[in-house]
Structure formats: structure tokens, C-alpha cells
């Protein structure tokens, strides 16, 4: 059933849902609490859903178009024009939060030793997984500052 949240899910928490910087009818854009690179953001469904396979064709199209709009916001804010778009679906694929989420990661020359160095991170041990507790996390206040700035940029970019 749509619009159901899971009280145990990190992405269903009120502070995460309210700290979005852009939104569509069914999706939110949030800044990653433990960004791999500056600008690392996530597209999440407003309701609790585990898998891309649970989205209707219309929702999948909405998610893709919304993500493209969010990329425009990230380009304006961070100045990068290269991006990794990735979904890890299932524990075996590296998903650590069981709520569908699309990573949008702005990229620039020499931000990692090799452009593909993002991918081996997915294959490392559970302690080093991208969304794990091993990576330093931003504080709630830091997240709020970033979300406020991105929200202003989104208002400017998406109203054009």
C-alpha cells in the first residue's frame, strides 16, 4: 500500500523526509548523510519500498525524470557535469538501507584516483560498505544547512 512508512527504516524517519531539498509527487531528493564525494545525493520514494521492481511504470518514469531534474540542481550547486547514477538492490548488491534509493554522485577529474574507483567500494567488506557506519556522517545541523542551500538552488533551477 502506498504512503506507508516503516518506523524502523532510516529513510522513513520524519527528520529525513522533512529535510529533503526537492520533491515530486512520489519522490524526495535528500543529501547523503555520509557523502562519498561533495554533492552525493539520494532519490527516495516517499513511502517504504524495497525494490525498483515494486514501482509502477509511471512511478519509474517519474523517478527518472525527477532524478534528472535533481542532477540539474547539483550541476548548478557543485559545478560538476559528470555523475554516477547507481542503485544497489539487495544485500548481495551492497544495499545497506532496505529502502529503494538512487545515488546521484557528482564527479570531477581526479576526485578519486581512477574514475571507476567508485565500483570497487561496493565489493569491499561490510564494514567498508558505502552506507555503513564506518564512514563519517554529517550532523543533523550540517545536513540542515546543506539541505537549505540546495532547496534554494532547486527553487531557482526547477522554476525555469
Secondary structure as UniProt FT lines:
FT   TURN            2..3
FT   TURN            7..8
FT   HELIX           10..12
FT   HELIX           14..18
FT   STRAND          22..23
FT   STRAND          27..31
FT   TURN            33..34
FT   TURN            38..39
FT   STRAND          41..45
FT   HELIX           52..54
FT   HELIX           57..78
FT   STRAND          82..86
FT   HELIX           91..93
FT   STRAND          101..107
FT   TURN            109..110
FT   TURN            115..116
FT   HELIX           117..123
FT   HELIX           126..128
FT   TURN            130..131
FT   TURN            133..134
FT   HELIX           140..158
//
